[in-house]
Amino acid sequence: QVQLMESGGASVAAGGSLRLSCAGSGRYYNTGCMAWYRQAAGKEREGVAFITPGAGTRYRDSVKGRFTISKNNANDTLYLQMNSLKPEDTAMYYCWWRHNSAGNCYGEPVWGQGTQVTVSS
């Protein structure tokens, strides 16, 4: 059973940077599809950045060039480096995992508990 724990959320001024971390555990953690989602108050949860062994990375348009998703298999941790933060990036950020087979994600998703990012103007 994969388990996820996010950290790194904080309050920052616009233009600042943060790095979120997602520590994982479980038998298939390092081979799975992984992503960062976010949910702002009163809005639906949305995918921000995805990383999948065999399929690379992809980002939602609004964060391209500012956010970078990466994974360190040596310490079982997923990261999201966020630069040039904007007030519209304010949200609860969640780590997400699913099984991976040759770049195809499947099975029941696993979520972390979330970490709050607040960007002030």
C-alpha positions as CSV (number, residue, x, y, z in Angstrom):
1,Q,0.0,0.0,0.0
2,V,1.5,3.3,-1.1
3,Q,1.3,6.2,1.3
4,L,2.2,9.8,0.6
5,M,3.1,12.8,2.9
6,E,3.5,16.3,1.6
7,S,5.4,19.1,3.1
8,G,6.9,22.5,2.2
9,G,3.8,24.6,1.9
10,A,4.0,28.2,3.2
11,S,2.9,31.8,2.8
12,V,5.1,33.8,0.3
13,A,5.0,37.1,-1.5
14,A,4.3,37.2,-5.2
15,G,7.4,36.5,-7.2
16,G,8.8,34.2,-4.6
17,S,9.7,30.5,-4.7
18,L,8.8,27.4,-2.8
19,R,9.7,23.7,-3.1
20,L,7.1,21.1,-2.1
21,S,8.1,17.6,-1.2
22,C,6.1,14.4,-1.2
23,A,7.7,11.5,0.8
24,G,6.4,8.2,-0.3
25,S,6.4,4.6,0.9
26,G,5.2,1.3,-0.4
27,R,6.2,-1.5,-2.7
28,Y,5.4,0.2,-6.1
29,Y,5.9,3.8,-5.1
30,N,9.0,4.5,-7.3
31,T,7.6,2.9,-10.4
32,G,4.2,4.6,-10.3
33,C,2.7,7.6,-12.1
34,M,3.0,10.7,-9.9
35,A,1.6,14.2,-10.0
36,W,0.9,17.4,-8.1
37,Y,-2.7,18.6,-8.0
38,R,-4.1,21.7,-6.4
39,Q,-7.4,22.9,-5.2
40,A,-8.2,26.6,-4.5
41,A,-11.0,27.6,-2.2
42,G,-14.4,27.2,-4.0
43,K,-12.8,25.6,-7.1
44,E,-12.3,22.1,-8.4
45,R,-9.1,20.2,-8.0
46,E,-6.8,20.5,-11.0
47,G,-3.7,18.7,-12.2
48,V,-0.6,20.9,-12.1
49,A,2.4,18.7,-13.1
50,F,2.8,15.0,-13.9
51,I,5.8,12.7,-14.1
52,T,5.6,9.1,-15.3
53,P,8.5,6.6,-15.8
54,G,8.6,6.0,-19.6
55,A,6.3,9.0,-20.4
56,G,8.2,12.0,-19.1
57,T,6.7,15.1,-17.6
58,R,3.9,17.5,-18.5
59,Y,2.4,20.6,-17.0
60,R,-0.7,22.6,-17.1
61,D,-0.3,25.7,-19.3
62,S,-0.5,28.2,-16.5
63,V,2.6,26.9,-14.7
64,K,4.8,26.0,-17.7
65,G,8.2,27.7,-17.3
66,R,7.6,28.4,-13.6
67,F,7.1,25.0,-12.0
68,T,9.3,21.9,-12.3
69,I,8.3,18.4,-11.1
70,S,11.1,16.0,-10.3
71,K,11.6,12.7,-8.4
72,N,14.5,11.4,-6.4
73,N,14.2,7.6,-6.2
74,A,17.1,7.4,-3.8
75,N,15.1,9.0,-1.1
76,D,11.6,8.2,-2.4
77,T,10.6,11.8,-2.7
78,L,8.6,13.7,-5.3
79,Y,9.3,17.5,-5.6
80,L,7.6,20.5,-7.1
81,Q,9.8,23.5,-7.5
82,M,7.7,26.6,-7.8
83,N,9.2,29.9,-9.0
84,S,7.7,33.3,-9.9
85,L,4.7,32.5,-7.8
86,K,1.5,34.4,-8.4
87,P,-1.5,35.0,-6.1
88,E,-3.6,32.7,-8.4
89,D,-1.2,29.8,-7.4
90,T,-2.8,30.0,-3.9
91,A,-4.3,26.5,-3.1
92,M,-3.9,23.3,-1.2
93,Y,-1.4,21.2,-3.1
94,Y,-1.8,17.4,-3.1
95,C,0.5,14.6,-4.1
96,W,-1.0,11.9,-6.3
97,W,0.0,8.4,-7.3
98,R,-1.3,5.5,-9.5
99,H,0.2,2.3,-10.7
100,N,2.2,2.5,-13.9
101,S,2.5,0.1,-16.8
102,A,4.7,1.2,-19.7
103,G,3.6,4.8,-19.2
104,N,-0.1,4.0,-18.7
105,C,-1.5,4.9,-15.3
106,Y,-4.1,2.6,-13.8
107,G,-5.8,1.6,-10.6
108,E,-7.2,3.5,-7.6
109,P,-5.4,6.8,-7.1
110,V,-3.6,7.5,-3.8
111,W,-3.6,11.0,-2.4
112,G,-1.6,12.8,0.3
113,Q,-3.2,15.0,2.9
114,G,-2.2,18.2,1.2
115,T,0.0,21.2,2.0
116,Q,-1.2,24.8,1.8
117,V,0.5,27.4,-0.4
118,T,-0.6,31.0,-0.1
119,V,0.8,33.7,-2.3
120,S,0.2,37.3,-1.4
121,S,0.2,40.2,-3.9
